[in-house]
Amino acid sequence: MALTAFVASAIKTISQIIIRICDEYKINTVLMNEEENIIDELKLNKPDIIFIQATIIDSASFNIISKIKEDERLGESFVVVTANDSKWAEY
């Protein structure tokens, strides 16, 4: 069974790099459509790996990581936080 990765990034270059790497390892990718609906999109796609940009986590009106970990299926996903600036290193 092929793995699926969900890519949540507002920066197109980061998304393209992640997609390219996933393609090399035969990992299917799904791109986030709307930041406001990220949890619904994650539940719909049930990814094995979640790549999420730190600024999306920071700008959300709720704790995205907690919501992911509390969900029965999403809680099993491997979460990778991406950033293009060292100020986001705390994630």
N, C-alpha and C positions, 0 to 999 in steps of 0.2 A: 504494500500500500504506500502510495506516494505521500510525502509530507506536504503540508500547506503552511505558508507563511502569510501573515497579514502585515501590510506595510502602512503605517500611519505617519506620514511625514508631509509637512507643508513645503518642503524644499525638494524640488523636482530632481536635482542632482543626487541627493541622498537616496531618493526612491529608485532612481535608475541604477545606482551602484548596487543597492541591495538586490534588486531584481536580477541584475547580471550575475551576481554571485549565486543567488538561488537557482537560476537557470543552469549554471555549471554543475550544481549538485542535484539536479532534477527535482527541485522543490517547487511546487506550484505556488504562485503568488497572487494575492488579492490586494488591491489598493483601496485605501479608505476613500469613501466618496464625500461624506460630510462629517466634519469634526464633531458637530453637535450630536450626531447619532452613533458615535464610535462604539458604545457598548452594544447597541442593537446590531450593528454590523458585525461585531466580533461574535456575538451569539449566533447570528445567521451563518457565519462561515466556519465557526469552531476550529480555528487554526491550531497547529501544533507549536508554532513559533509566532511571537508578536514582536515586531519591530516598531517602536513608538518614539517619536521625537520628544525630547525633554520639554520643549516649549508648549507642546500640546498638553502634556501633563500639567504644566504650570498654569496654563490659561483656563483649564477646565473649572467649572463651578462645583465639582465634586472630586473625590479622590479616585482617579481612574484605576490606579494599581490596586487599591483595596477592592473596588468593584470586580476587577478581573479575578483576584485571588479568592473572593467570597463565592464566586459562581462555581457551581459543581463541575462543569465541563471546562470552562476557561481557566480555572485554577490549576489545571494540569499543564497549561501552556507554558512554554519557556519564554520569558519576557526579556527583550533586549532594548535598552534605552539608548537612543542615538542623539548626538549633539554636534553642533558645528562650532562650539565655543566652550572653553574650559570652565566658564562660570556655571555650567550645568553639571559639573563633575559630581555634585552631591547626590545625584540620582544614581 
